[in-house]
Amino acid sequence: MIYVSRHEHFNAAHKLHNPKWSDERNREVFGPCANVNWHGHNYDLVVTVKGTPDPDTGFVVDLKALSDLIKEHVTDQVDHKNLNLDVPFLAGQMASTENLAVAFWEIITRELPAITPAQLHCIKLYETPRNFVEYYG
């Protein structure tokens, strides 16, 4: 089994806010991430697929095709957007990095068979250089 990864980047704003809670409780739990005027991140996304190399190309996946898939179906949908307000696939959810990683998994899993027989192995989403989520489906 070979694992191949593609690294992409996007910028987005969000706030963590549970509408069932008071503003005080939101600030207590989420700290500055509950800022009423939002805040932003420079996200890094690493998508890893697994499979066996194609005997004709030697590729598990064409990385250009994978990059194009991620750009069209994922990063173009969130780049320079407000995750709470502008992203339909996050509607009704907390705009956490965890929920974003799960949504990306679902999108990429749905679209990946169009470009490769390889399977999605992992989504790694960095909110900051020190804070990231890994999701394996």
DOSEFI-905999 format. One record per residue: chain; residue number from 1; residue in one letter; x, y, z of N, C-alpha, C in turn. Coordinates in steps of 0.001 Angstrom, whole numbers. Each point is the difference from the previous one (the first is absolute). Example, Ala and Ser with C-alpha at 12.3 -4.5 7.8 and 13.67 -1.06 7.14 Angstrom:
% residues 2
{kolse->A&drendo->1&fikol->A&n.px->13190&n.py->-5690&n.pz->7800&ca.px->-890&ca.py->1190&ca.pz->0&c.px->900&c.py->1200&c.pz->0}
{kolse->A&drendo->2&fikol->S&n.px->-350&n.py->1050&n.pz->-720&ca.px->820&ca.py->1190&ca.pz->60&c.px->-770&c.py->1090&c.pz->730}
***
This chain:
% residues 137
{kolse->A&drendo->1&fikol->M&n.px->854&n.py->-1180&n.pz->0&ca.px->-854&ca.py->1180&ca.pz->0&c.px->897&c.py->1239&c.pz->0}
{kolse->A&drendo->2&fikol->I&n.px->-274&n.py->914&n.pz->-897&ca.px->733&ca.py->1267&ca.pz->-88&c.px->-937&c.py->1128&c.pz->437}
{kolse->A&drendo->3&fikol->Y&n.px->531&n.py->948&n.pz->755&ca.px->-759&ca.py->1152&ca.pz->469&c.px->564&c.py->1239&c.pz->-696}
{kolse->A&drendo->4&fikol->V&n.px->-881&n.py->759&n.pz->-630&ca.px->391&ca.py->1197&ca.pz->-741&c.px->-798&c.py->1178&c.pz->550}
{kolse->A&drendo->5&fikol->S&n.px->684&n.py->1121&n.pz->246&ca.px->-663&ca.py->1155&ca.pz->601&c.px->140&c.py->1236&c.pz->-867}
{kolse->A&drendo->6&fikol->R&n.px->-1016&n.py->831&n.pz->75&ca.px->-9&ca.py->1306&ca.pz->-664&c.px->-277&c.py->1053&c.pz->1061}
{kolse->A&drendo->7&fikol->H&n.px->790&n.py->1069&n.pz->-3&ca.px->-117&ca.py->1090&ca.pz->957&c.px->-620&c.py->1202&c.pz->-716}
{kolse->A&drendo->8&fikol->E&n.px->-1080&n.py->530&n.pz->562&ca.px->-671&ca.py->1186&ca.pz->-540&c.px->-137&c.py->1031&c.pz->1118}
{kolse->A&drendo->9&fikol->H&n.px->-392&n.py->1207&n.pz->-370&ca.px->-87&ca.py->1102&ca.pz->955&c.px->-1246&c.py->834&c.pz->-289}
{kolse->A&drendo->10&fikol->F&n.px->-606&n.py->542&n.pz->1059&ca.px->-1086&ca.py->965&ca.pz->-160&c.px->-85&c.py->861&c.pz->1247}
{kolse->A&drendo->11&fikol->N&n.px->-686&n.py->1121&n.pz->-133&ca.px->-224&ca.py->934&ca.pz->1102&c.px->-1498&c.py->109&c.pz->233}
{kolse->A&drendo->12&fikol->A&n.px->-395&n.py->38&n.pz->1256&ca.px->-1424&ca.py->131&ca.pz->294&c.px->-190&c.py->592&c.pz->1391}
{kolse->A&drendo->13&fikol->A&n.px->-1167&n.py->584&n.pz->190&ca.px->-391&ca.py->553&ca.pz->1292&c.px->-1097&c.py->-866&c.pz->605}
{kolse->A&drendo->14&fikol->H&n.px->-96&n.py->47&n.pz->1309&ca.px->-1096&ca.py->-683&ca.pz->702&c.px->-53&c.py->509&c.pz->1428}
{kolse->A&drendo->15&fikol->K&n.px->-998&n.py->-455&n.pz->705&ca.px->-12&ca.py->163&ca.pz->1449&c.px->-646&c.py->-1242&c.pz->577}
{kolse->A&drendo->16&fikol->L&n.px->424&n.py->-318&n.pz->1184&ca.px->-599&ca.py->-1115&ca.pz->722&c.px->-1013&c.py->599&c.pz->960}
{kolse->A&drendo->17&fikol->H&n.px->-1240&n.py->-405&n.pz->-190&ca.px->-1090&ca.py->582&ca.pz->782&c.px->-1148&c.py->-995&c.pz->31}
{kolse->A&drendo->18&fikol->N&n.px->-392&n.py->-383&n.pz->1188&ca.px->-1155&ca.py->-877&ca.pz->163&c.px->-1205&c.py->887&c.pz->311}
{kolse->A&drendo->19&fikol->P&n.px->-983&n.py->57&n.pz->-914&ca.px->-1137&ca.py->906&ca.pz->201&c.px->-868&c.py->-369&c.pz->1211}
{kolse->A&drendo->20&fikol->K&n.px->178&n.py->-1195&n.pz->541&ca.px->-759&ca.py->-417&ca.pz->1187&c.px->582&c.py->605&c.pz->1280}
{kolse->A&drendo->21&fikol->W&n.px->1200&n.py->528&n.pz->-101&ca.px->693&ca.py->526&ca.pz->1168&c.px->-14&c.py->1519&c.pz->16}
{kolse->A&drendo->22&fikol->S&n.px->240&n.py->532&n.pz->1181&ca.px->146&ca.py->1459&ca.pz->140&c.px->1335&c.py->425&c.pz->-611}
{kolse->A&drendo->23&fikol->D&n.px->126&n.py->1313&n.pz->-269&ca.px->1273&ca.py->515&ca.pz->-489&c.px->1116&c.py->-287&c.pz->1001}
{kolse->A&drendo->24&fikol->E&n.px->-318&n.py->118&n.pz->1278&ca.px->993&ca.py->-250&ca.pz->1039&c.px->485&c.py->-1458&c.pz->-45}
{kolse->A&drendo->25&fikol->R&n.px->-921&n.py->-922&n.pz->-131&ca.px->365&ca.py->-1429&ca.pz->-66&c.px->831&c.py->-290&c.pz->-1260}
{kolse->A&drendo->26&fikol->N&n.px->-379&n.py->602&n.pz->-1133&ca.px->773&ca.py->-177&ca.pz->-1223&c.px->1430&c.py->507&c.pz->171}
{kolse->A&drendo->27&fikol->R&n.px->157&n.py->1163&n.pz->612&ca.px->1349&ca.py->541&ca.pz->229&c.px->785&c.py->-883&c.pz->960}
{kolse->A&drendo->28&fikol->E&n.px->-709&n.py->-541&n.pz->995&ca.px->634&ca.py->-878&ca.pz->981&c.px->554&c.py->-1267&c.pz->-677}
{kolse->A&drendo->29&fikol->V&n.px->-781&n.py->-594&n.pz->-878&ca.px->383&ca.py->-1262&ca.pz->-641&c.px->927&c.py->224&c.pz->-1190}
{kolse->A&drendo->30&fikol->F&n.px->-315&n.py->962&n.pz->-845&ca.px->717&ca.py->177&ca.pz->-1262&c.px->1032&c.py->1130&c.pz->19}
{kolse->A&drendo->31&fikol->G&n.px->24&n.py->785&n.pz->1059&ca.px->979&ca.py->1076&ca.pz->108&c.px->-77&c.py->963&c.pz->-1172}
{kolse->A&drendo->32&fikol->P&n.px->1159&n.py->434&n.pz->-516&ca.px->-11&ca.py->972&ca.pz->-1101&c.px->-610&c.py->-555&c.pz->-1285}
{kolse->A&drendo->33&fikol->C&n.px->-155&n.py->-1315&n.pz->-83&ca.px->-628&ca.py->-588&ca.pz->-1200&c.px->-1495&c.py->313&c.pz->-63}
{kolse->A&drendo->34&fikol->A&n.px->-558&n.py->521&n.pz->1091&ca.px->-1407&ca.py->404&ca.pz->19&c.px->-162&c.py->1490&c.pz->-294}
{kolse->A&drendo->35&fikol->N&n.px->1055&n.py->642&n.pz->-454&ca.px->-38&ca.py->1430&ca.pz->-291&c.px->-1212&c.py->340&c.pz->-863}
{kolse->A&drendo->36&fikol->V&n.px->-790&n.py->941&n.pz->434&ca.px->-1224&ca.py->375&ca.pz->-700&c.px->284&c.py->451&c.pz->-1437}
{kolse->A&drendo->37&fikol->N&n.px->1180&n.py->540&n.pz->-245&ca.px->373&ca.py->485&ca.pz->-1328&c.px->852&c.py->-995&c.pz->-791}
{kolse->A&drendo->38&fikol->W&n.px->-68&n.py->-1287&n.pz->394&ca.px->677&ca.py->-1075&ca.pz->-726&c.px->1509&c.py->51&c.pz->190}
{kolse->A&drendo->39&fikol->H&n.px->685&n.py->-963&n.pz->-558&ca.px->1459&ca.py->-45&ca.pz->-73&c.px->352&c.py->-929&c.pz->-1150}
{kolse->A&drendo->40&fikol->G&n.px->1245&n.py->32&n.pz->-454&ca.px->355&ca.py->-777&ca.pz->-1171&c.px->1209&c.py->-879&c.pz->207}
{kolse->A&drendo->41&fikol->H&n.px->151&n.py->-933&n.pz->-927&ca.px->1128&ca.py->-932&ca.pz->14&c.px->548&c.py->-158&c.pz->-1404}
{kolse->A&drendo->42&fikol->N&n.px->1269&n.py->-327&n.pz->-52&ca.px->662&ca.py->-423&ca.pz->-1231&c.px->97&c.py->-1519&c.pz->86}
{kolse->A&drendo->43&fikol->Y&n.px->-994&n.py->-671&n.pz->-551&ca.px->-99&ca.py->-1455&ca.pz->120&c.px->927&c.py->-706&c.pz->-995}
{kolse->A&drendo->44&fikol->D&n.px->536&n.py->-1128&n.pz->432&ca.px->714&ca.py->-909&ca.pz->-889&c.px->-718&c.py->-1334&c.pz->38}
{kolse->A&drendo->45&fikol->L&n.px->-242&n.py->-542&n.pz->-1175&ca.px->-727&ca.py->-1251&ca.pz->-153&c.px->915&c.py->-1014&c.pz->-678}
{kolse->A&drendo->46&fikol->V&n.px->139&n.py->-1171&n.pz->618&ca.px->759&ca.py->-1097&ca.pz->-581&c.px->-966&c.py->-1152&c.pz->-226}
{kolse->A&drendo->47&fikol->V&n.px->-127&n.py->-406&n.pz->-1256&ca.px->-890&ca.py->-1096&ca.pz->-382&c.px->885&c.py->-1179&c.pz->-389}
{kolse->A&drendo->48&fikol->T&n.px->-189&n.py->-1128&n.pz->670&ca.px->786&ca.py->-1202&ca.pz->-276&c.px->-900&c.py->-1093&c.pz->-546}
{kolse->A&drendo->49&fikol->V&n.px->400&n.py->-552&n.pz->-1137&ca.px->-705&ca.py->-1139&ca.pz->-592&c.px->927&c.py->-1212&c.pz->40}
{kolse->A&drendo->50&fikol->K&n.px->-600&n.py->-1194&n.pz->-46&ca.px->792&ca.py->-1225&ca.pz->45&c.px->-442&c.py->-929&c.pz->-1115}
{kolse->A&drendo->51&fikol->G&n.px->965&n.py->-729&n.pz->-518&ca.px->-307&ca.py->-954&ca.pz->-1052&c.px->1279&c.py->-623&c.pz->-528}
{kolse->A&drendo->52&fikol->T&n.px->-135&n.py->-675&n.pz->-1124&ca.px->1154&ca.py->-592&ca.pz->-664&c.px->251&c.py->763&c.pz->-1287}
{kolse->A&drendo->53&fikol->P&n.px->1255&n.py->136&n.pz->-376&ca.px->300&ca.py->750&ca.pz->-1212&c.px->-587&c.py->-653&c.pz->-1250}
{kolse->A&drendo->54&fikol->D&n.px->-504&n.py->836&n.pz->-881&ca.px->-498&ca.py->-457&ca.pz->-1300&c.px->1190&c.py->-553&c.pz->-788}
{kolse->A&drendo->55&fikol->P&n.px->-146&n.py->-1176&n.pz->-621&ca.px->1139&ca.py->-575&ca.pz->-722&c.px->436&c.py->832&c.pz->-1212}
{kolse->A&drendo->56&fikol->D&n.px->-887&n.py->791&n.pz->-564&ca.px->350&ca.py->806&ca.pz->-1165&c.px->649&c.py->1334&c.pz->352}
{kolse->A&drendo->57&fikol->T&n.px->-438&n.py->621&n.pz->1110&ca.px->527&ca.py->1325&ca.pz->357&c.px->951&c.py->-30&c.pz->1184}
{kolse->A&drendo->58&fikol->G&n.px->-113&n.py->-1025&n.pz->832&ca.px->761&ca.py->-35&ca.pz->1246&c.px->-613&c.py->843&c.pz->1102}
{kolse->A&drendo->59&fikol->F&n.px->-1146&n.py->619&n.pz->-274&ca.px->-667&ca.py->890&ca.pz->956&c.px->-1062&c.py->-742&c.pz->806}
{kolse->A&drendo->60&fikol->V&n.px->-108&n.py->343&n.pz->1278&ca.px->-1183&ca.py->-360&ca.pz->787&c.px->-1134&c.py->940&c.pz->-391}
{kolse->A&drendo->61&fikol->V&n.px->352&n.py->1272&n.pz->-186&ca.px->-948&ca.py->1021&ca.pz->-423&c.px->783&c.py->1067&c.pz->-762}
{kolse->A&drendo->62&fikol->D&n.px->-607&n.py->554&n.pz->-1004&ca.px->592&ca.py->1146&ca.pz->-693&c.px->-152&c.py->1202&c.pz->937}
{kolse->A&drendo->63&fikol->L&n.px->1119&n.py->506&n.pz->510&ca.px->-61&ca.py->1077&ca.pz->990&c.px->-600&c.py->1286&c.pz->-556}
{kolse->A&drendo->64&fikol->K&n.px->151&n.py->256&n.pz->-1272&ca.px->-642&ca.py->1172&ca.pz->-610&c.px->-1519&c.py->-163&c.pz->43}
{kolse->A&drendo->65&fikol->A&n.px->-478&n.py->-1199&n.pz->-336&ca.px->-1445&ca.py->-258&ca.pz->50&c.px->-517&c.py->89&c.pz->1432}
{kolse->A&drendo->66&fikol->L&n.px->779&n.py->-501&n.pz->967&ca.px->-406&ca.py->96&ca.pz->1400&c.px->-42&c.py->1462&c.pz->441}
{kolse->A&drendo->67&fikol->S&n.px->1001&n.py->774&n.pz->-382&ca.px->14&ca.py->1418&ca.pz->331&c.px->-1210&c.py->717&c.pz->-601}
{kolse->A&drendo->68&fikol->D&n.px->-302&n.py->-292&n.pz->-1253&ca.px->-1156&ca.py->622&ca.pz->-652&c.px->-1301&c.py->-379&c.pz->705}
{kolse->A&drendo->69&fikol->L&n.px->-126&n.py->-1256&n.pz->409&ca.px->-1194&ca.py->-461&ca.pz->714&c.px->-145&c.py->757&c.pz->1316}
{kolse->A&drendo->70&fikol->I&n.px->1080&n.py->78&n.pz->763&ca.px->-38&ca.py->699&ca.pz->1291&c.px->-347&c.py->1473&c.pz->-203}
{kolse->A&drendo->71&fikol->K&n.px->619&n.py->611&n.pz->-981&ca.px->-260&ca.py->1421&ca.pz->-271&c.px->-1468&c.py->233&c.pz->-351}
{kolse->A&drendo->72&fikol->E&n.px->-523&n.py->-767&n.pz->-942&ca.px->-1378&ca.py->216&ca.pz->-462&c.px->-1033&c.py->-291&c.pz->1076}
{kolse->A&drendo->73&fikol->H&n.px->159&n.py->-1113&n.pz->695&ca.px->-1060&ca.py->-465&ca.pz->895&c.px->195&c.py->383&c.pz->1468}
{kolse->A&drendo->74&fikol->V&n.px->1210&n.py->433&n.pz->353&ca.px->266&ca.py->314&ca.pz->1399&c.px->494&c.py->1438&c.pz->162}
{kolse->A&drendo->75&fikol->T&n.px->1236&n.py->278&n.pz->-418&ca.px->574&ca.py->1302&ca.pz->353&c.px->-709&c.py->1173&c.pz->-659}
{kolse->A&drendo->76&fikol->D&n.px->-464&n.py->-153&n.pz->-1232&ca.px->-746&ca.py->1099&ca.pz->-620&c.px->-1298&c.py->295&c.pz->756}
{kolse->A&drendo->77&fikol->Q&n.px->-509&n.py->-986&n.pz->737&ca.px->-1253&ca.py->176&ca.pz->735&c.px->198&c.py->726&c.pz->1332}
{kolse->A&drendo->78&fikol->V&n.px->1259&n.py->2&n.pz->499&ca.px->249&ca.py->572&ca.pz->1320&c.px->1017&c.py->1141&c.pz->14}
{kolse->A&drendo->79&fikol->D&n.px->797&n.py->133&n.pz->-1055&ca.px->1072&ca.py->997&ca.pz->-4&c.px->-556&c.py->1419&c.pz->30}
{kolse->A&drendo->80&fikol->H&n.px->515&n.py->787&n.pz->942&ca.px->-423&ca.py->1385&ca.pz->207&c.px->-1508&c.py->105&c.pz->252}
{kolse->A&drendo->81&fikol->K&n.px->-534&n.py->-973&n.pz->719&ca.px->-1423&ca.py->-25&ca.pz->361&c.px->-126&c.py->35&c.pz->1516}
{kolse->A&drendo->82&fikol->N&n.px->-1205&n.py->315&n.pz->439&ca.px->-373&ca.py->-124&ca.pz->1397&c.px->-630&c.py->-1389&c.pz->131}
{kolse->A&drendo->83&fikol->L&n.px->659&n.py->-887&n.pz->714&ca.px->-468&ca.py->-1385&ca.pz->95&c.px->-1389&c.py->-99&c.pz->627}
{kolse->A&drendo->84&fikol->N&n.px->-327&n.py->907&n.pz->901&ca.px->-1306&ca.py->-23&ca.pz->649&c.px->-1127&c.py->450&c.pz->-930}
{kolse->A&drendo->85&fikol->L&n.px->304&n.py->913&n.pz->-921&ca.px->-1052&ca.py->631&ca.pz->-791&c.px->1&c.py->-367&c.pz->-1480}
{kolse->A&drendo->86&fikol->D&n.px->1149&n.py->-302&n.pz->-572&ca.px->134&ca.py->-108&ca.pz->-1454&c.px->139&c.py->-1420&c.pz->-541}
{kolse->A&drendo->87&fikol->V&n.px->53&n.py->-1005&n.pz->857&ca.px->323&ca.py->-1359&ca.pz->-438&c.px->-1205&c.py->-914&c.pz->250}
{kolse->A&drendo->88&fikol->P&n.px->-766&n.py->-310&n.pz->-1054&ca.px->-1222&ca.py->-789&ca.pz->179&c.px->211&c.py->-1351&c.pz->684}
{kolse->A&drendo->89&fikol->F&n.px->1126&n.py->-676&n.pz->-279&ca.px->161&ca.py->-1331&ca.pz->590&c.px->333&c.py->45&c.pz->1496}
{kolse->A&drendo->90&fikol->L&n.px->166&n.py->1195&n.pz->568&ca.px->171&ca.py->143&ca.pz->1444&c.px->-1231&c.py->583&c.pz->688}
{kolse->A&drendo->91&fikol->A&n.px->-1036&n.py->271&n.pz->-756&ca.px->-1215&ca.py->602&ca.pz->557&c.px->-531&c.py->-843&c.pz->1160}
{kolse->A&drendo->92&fikol->G&n.px->-291&n.py->676&n.pz->1101&ca.px->-569&ca.py->-663&ca.pz->1163&c.px->1017&c.py->-737&c.pz->860}
{kolse->A&drendo->93&fikol->Q&n.px->1291&n.py->123&n.pz->-321&ca.px->1041&ca.py->-664&ca.pz->782&c.px->931&c.py->1038&c.pz->626}
{kolse->A&drendo->94&fikol->M&n.px->643&n.py->-386&n.pz->1070&ca.px->1062&ca.py->815&ca.pz->562&c.px->1128&c.py->14&c.pz->-1031}
{kolse->A&drendo->95&fikol->A&n.px->553&n.py->1168&n.pz->-277&ca.px->1045&ca.py->131&ca.pz->-1020&c.px->1374&c.py->-317&c.pz->593}
{kolse->A&drendo->96&fikol->S&n.px->96&n.py->-1160&n.pz->628&ca.px->1257&ca.py->-441&ca.pz->593&c.px->871&c.py->-666&c.pz->-1061}
{kolse->A&drendo->97&fikol->T&n.px->1276&n.py->-78&n.pz->289&ca.px->909&ca.py->-685&ca.pz->-910&c.px->-364&c.py->-1476&c.pz->-109}
{kolse->A&drendo->98&fikol->E&n.px->-472&n.py->-582&n.pz->1087&ca.px->-428&ca.py->-1397&ca.pz->-23&c.px->-1150&c.py->-212&c.pz->-979}
{kolse->A&drendo->99&fikol->N&n.px->-1020&n.py->843&n.pz->84&ca.px->-1142&ca.py->-136&ca.pz->-905&c.px->390&c.py->298&c.pz->-1444}
{kolse->A&drendo->100&fikol->L&n.px->909&n.py->924&n.pz->-187&ca.px->474&ca.py->323&ca.pz->-1347&c.px->741&c.py->-1201&c.pz->-602}
{kolse->A&drendo->101&fikol->A&n.px->831&n.py->-657&n.pz->783&ca.px->728&ca.py->-1177&ca.pz->-490&c.px->-965&c.py->-1117&c.pz->-408}
{kolse->A&drendo->102&fikol->V&n.px->-1027&n.py->-228&n.pz->791&ca.px->-992&ca.py->-1031&ca.pz->-334&c.px->-727&c.py->358&c.pz->-1295}
{kolse->A&drendo->103&fikol->A&n.px->-380&n.py->1252&n.pz->-149&ca.px->-678&ca.py->430&ca.pz->-1230&c.px->910&c.py->-175&c.pz->-1214}
{kolse->A&drendo->104&fikol->F&n.px->1271&n.py->356&n.pz->138&ca.px->948&ca.py->-190&ca.pz->-1102&c.px->123&c.py->-1475&c.pz->-357}
{kolse->A&drendo->105&fikol->W&n.px->50&n.py->-859&n.pz->1007&ca.px->74&ca.py->-1454&ca.pz->-235&c.px->-1183&c.py->-455&c.pz->-850}
{kolse->A&drendo->106&fikol->E&n.px->-1184&n.py->418&n.pz->392&ca.px->-1210&ca.py->-421&ca.pz->-721&c.px->32&c.py->465&c.pz->-1451}
{kolse->A&drendo->107&fikol->I&n.px->420&n.py->1217&n.pz->-228&ca.px->61&ca.py->543&ca.pz->-1361&c.px->1035&c.py->-745&c.pz->-834}
{kolse->A&drendo->108&fikol->I&n.px->1194&n.py->-162&n.pz->541&ca.px->1068&ca.py->-637&ca.pz->-766&c.px->-314&c.py->-1475&c.pz->-250}
{kolse->A&drendo->109&fikol->T&n.px->-556&n.py->-689&n.pz->976&ca.px->-397&ca.py->-1398&ca.pz->-186&c.px->-996&c.py->-131&c.pz->-1142}
{kolse->A&drendo->110&fikol->R&n.px->-924&n.py->929&n.pz->-84&ca.px->-1015&ca.py->-17&ca.pz->-1065&c.px->630&c.py->244&c.pz->-1370}
{kolse->A&drendo->111&fikol->E&n.px->972&n.py->888&n.pz->-92&ca.px->569&ca.py->419&ca.pz->-1289&c.px->1206&c.py->-820&c.pz->-461}
{kolse->A&drendo->112&fikol->L&n.px->700&n.py->-641&n.pz->914&ca.px->1255&ca.py->-678&ca.pz->-318&c.px->-118&c.py->-1093&c.pz->-1067}
{kolse->A&drendo->113&fikol->P&n.px->-1051&n.py->-820&n.pz->-10&ca.px->-76&ca.py->-1065&ca.pz->-1015&c.px->33&c.py->499&c.pz->-1448}
{kolse->A&drendo->114&fikol->A&n.px->-296&n.py->1266&n.pz->-216&ca.px->39&ca.py->555&ca.pz->-1363&c.px->1430&c.py->116&c.pz->-524}
{kolse->A&drendo->115&fikol->I&n.px->998&n.py->-5&n.pz->901&ca.px->1381&ca.py->191&ca.pz->-464&c.px->938&c.py->-1166&c.pz->307}
{kolse->A&drendo->116&fikol->T&n.px->-405&n.py->-904&n.pz->923&ca.px->915&ca.py->-1072&ca.pz->397&c.px->-744&c.py->-1129&c.pz->695}
{kolse->A&drendo->117&fikol->P&n.px->532&n.py->-1228&n.pz->-105&ca.px->-558&ca.py->-1079&ca.pz->817&c.px->536&c.py->25&c.pz->1439}
{kolse->A&drendo->118&fikol->A&n.px->986&n.py->865&n.pz->280&ca.px->554&ca.py->105&ca.pz->1351&c.px->-1084&c.py->454&c.pz->979}
{kolse->A&drendo->119&fikol->Q&n.px->249&n.py->-266&n.pz->1274&ca.px->-951&ca.py->355&ca.pz->1056&c.px->547&c.py->1146&c.pz->839}
{kolse->A&drendo->120&fikol->L&n.px->-905&n.py->808&n.pz->510&ca.px->403&ca.py->1053&ca.pz->924&c.px->468&c.py->-651&c.pz->1294}
{kolse->A&drendo->121&fikol->H&n.px->1159&n.py->402&n.pz->470&ca.px->567&ca.py->-558&ca.pz->1232&c.px->-137&c.py->962&c.pz->1173}
{kolse->A&drendo->122&fikol->C&n.px->311&n.py->1280&n.pz->-238&ca.px->54&ca.py->944&ca.pz->1114&c.px->-181&c.py->1427&c.pz->-496}
{kolse->A&drendo->123&fikol->I&n.px->-665&n.py->785&n.pz->808&ca.px->-65&ca.py->1452&ca.pz->-145&c.px->746&c.py->573&c.pz->1199}
{kolse->A&drendo->124&fikol->K&n.px->969&n.py->852&n.pz->-255&ca.px->685&ca.py->720&ca.pz->1077&c.px->-229&c.py->1476&c.pz->-270}
{kolse->A&drendo->125&fikol->L&n.px->-629&n.py->675&n.pz->947&ca.px->-351&ca.py->1399&ca.pz->-169&c.px->638&c.py->814&c.pz->1117}
{kolse->A&drendo->126&fikol->Y&n.px->927&n.py->884&n.pz->-402&ca.px->684&ca.py->887&ca.pz->936&c.px->-764&c.py->1310&c.pz->83}
{kolse->A&drendo->127&fikol->E&n.px->-427&n.py->342&n.pz->1215&ca.px->-612&ca.py->1303&ca.pz->250&c.px->1097&c.py->1029&c.pz->283}
{kolse->A&drendo->128&fikol->T&n.px->1015&n.py->-438&n.pz->690&ca.px->1210&ca.py->783&ca.pz->253&c.px->1172&c.py->-978&c.pz->-143}
{kolse->A&drendo->129&fikol->P&n.px->1220&n.py->494&n.pz->-8&ca.px->1129&ca.py->-934&ca.pz->-81&c.px->55&c.py->-994&c.pz->1166}
{kolse->A&drendo->130&fikol->R&n.px->-621&n.py->344&n.pz->1132&ca.px->41&ca.py->-882&ca.pz->1178&c.px->-1302&c.py->-732&c.pz->277}
{kolse->A&drendo->131&fikol->N&n.px->-1093&n.py->379&n.pz->-668&ca.px->-1303&ca.py->-628&ca.pz->251&c.px->-527&c.py->-608&c.pz->-1287}
{kolse->A&drendo->132&fikol->F&n.px->-225&n.py->-1302&n.pz->25&ca.px->-505&ca.py->-661&ca.pz->-1192&c.px->-851&c.py->-1197&c.pz->379}
{kolse->A&drendo->133&fikol->V&n.px->-784&n.py->-445&n.pz->-969&ca.px->-897&ca.py->-1143&ca.pz->140&c.px->400&c.py->-1031&c.pz->-1047}
{kolse->A&drendo->134&fikol->E&n.px->-19&n.py->-1269&n.pz->395&ca.px->145&ca.py->-1095&ca.pz->-943&c.px->-1293&c.py->-794&c.pz->19}
{kolse->A&drendo->135&fikol->Y&n.px->-490&n.py->-367&n.pz->-1189&ca.px->-1251&ca.py->-773&ca.pz->-85&c.px->197&c.py->-1137&c.pz->-984}
{kolse->A&drendo->136&fikol->Y&n.px->-392&n.py->-1198&n.pz->422&ca.px->183&ca.py->-1209&ca.pz->-791&c.px->-1324&c.py->-621&c.pz->-436}
{kolse->A&drendo->137&fikol->G&n.px->-1065&n.py->746&n.pz->73&ca.px->-1284&ca.py->-490&ca.pz->-491&c.px->-739&c.py->-873&c.pz->970}
***
